[in-house]
Amino acid sequence: MAVKIKKEIADAVNNPDNIKVLASIDRHGNVHVVAKGSITVTEDGRIKYWELLESSQTNKNVTYALWFNKEIAINVITTDRRSYQIKGIPRVNLNAGHEYEENYIKAQEKNENNDLAAVYYIEPTEIIEETYSSRLAEETKKHPLYMHLDRLAKKE
């Protein structure tokens, strides 16, 4: 089920100074993780990802996820060290047509050596803030007794 991407997170994804990492699996379940600066959120709230290399492992894995309804994960790390994980399912792979051509032209404008293997649209299924301070607060609230005994002894 698709979830809506909040403006704060869309802005983080669209900021070219932030790091975006895509994790996928192949058909054997082997994990592949790689930085991908070509991930953005469109004005209508979809995740768009340009795959620039036709033969890349990521392209193979994202195509596999599309064909077999598998999730991939994207982690965005902001310059101020916030972290967001977006899980989603690829729904569209464009590799020809008018919309593909528009994206190809934009990819070439960014770098004349860019090829464009595909334009993927990914439907977000879950968004989690992974910033340590946020995760610590959430986990402490859910599991207040999960701590090392030496920390309890220091509180006395």
MOHU-V813787 format. One record per run of one state. SS is the DSSP state (H for helix, E for strand, L for the rest). FROM is the first residue (numbers start at 0). LEN is the number of residues. If there is no record, write none. Layout:
# MOHU-V813787
[[SS & FROM & LEN] [SS & FROM & LEN]]
This chain:
# MOHU-V813787
[[L & 0 & 6] [H & 6 & 8] [L & 14 & 4] [E & 18 & 7] [L & 25 & 5] [E & 30 & 5] [L & 35 & 3] [E & 38 & 3] [L & 41 & 5] [E & 46 & 5] [L & 51 & 5] [H & 56 & 12] [L & 68 & 2] [E & 70 & 7] [L & 77 & 5] [E & 82 & 12] [L & 94 & 3] [H & 97 & 13] [L & 110 & 7] [E & 117 & 12] [L & 129 & 2] [H & 131 & 11] [L & 142 & 6] [H & 148 & 7] [L & 155 & 1]]
